[in-house]
Amino acid sequence: MFELSANNSPKSAPQSMTSIARSSQTEAVALAAYDLWKSYRDRPVVQGVNFTLNPGEILGLLGPNGAGKTTIVRMLYGSVRPDRGFVQLGQNKIQLQGRAARAKMGIVTQEDNLDPDFTVWENLTYFAHHYRITGAAARQRAGELLALVGLEDRGSSLVDELSGGMKRRLVLARALINHPQVVFLDEPTTGLDPNARQDFWRLVLQLKQNGCGVLLTTHYMDEAQRLCDRLLLLQQGKILDRGTPAELIERTVGLEVAEIIGIPESTIQQLAQQAGTWYHPFGNSYLLGLPADPQFWQQIHTITPTPPIRRPTNLEDVFLRLTGTALA
């Protein structure tokens, strides 16, 4: 990506992080997706997707299962060929110079796909051979990465001896073996407990801090809001909206919402029209966007048999309003 030296790397990052984004290039390189389309058996899965990913940025693809996230990611790193459109990383088009482009990528799929017959150490050193990193260089790189992901004391362990969180950290370490410019994380924390997810998030933020472009697919609201600089909201293979998490929340659903139960929809509809706001069914209750007027909140209190809940809006509310269905 661009050269990071000990003088300009963040002081809080481990020393081994300074080599993650190493490249002979001196200018920023963006991954760009141009008009991507993909169908299976005449069923469109991805439809007209365009975006760029810049160095030092975390871009999130957010959508329910079946929204096309994984297909998009696979087109980005070249394992699925688009029916139309193309992907470019620097000077390399994935469809034409796939090997050269993939040499600059790191990939973390939904599956761990580690070799169970190898130790933690061997999973890294053998994988390094794919990038012609051998001998002392492979051993050095493996040591750097094990220290980075906090597995330096598990090098001799077999994969099956690791917890789920440790396996995900090892998969990330393996994806960084070639000093990638761009890292793809396809739902990397699915199935992890909260502590393991937090550990993984810290590693992802370190990648960003050191200039690596990260593309993240997720269906976790907190993950998207915590990590992503920008989001693409997907449904049925199309981009519904894009922007920062804060932008998407404010312009789509406002800053606060009330959860109301116990009154008919016709009354909710009248309240929404009166305040010039939005509402949507939500389980056995309703969500009603709250304007800034404090009197409106007092009015809701006077007509609801059950006290309403007032809370900040979030990305789940955004997706519910845009699509009519909850994301999770």
Beta strands, then each sheet from edge to edge (+ up, - down):
strand 1: 31-40
strand 2: 43-53
strand 3: 58-62
strand 4: 84-89
strand 5: 92-93
strand 6: 105-108
strand 7: 182-186
strand 8: 213-218
strand 9: 230-235
strand 10: 238-243
strand 11: 256-260
strand 12: 279-282
strand 13: 285-289
strand 14: 309-312
sheet 1: 2+ 1- 4+ 5-
sheet 2: 6+ 7+ 8+ 3+ 9+ 10-
sheet 3: 12+ 13- 11+ 14-
end
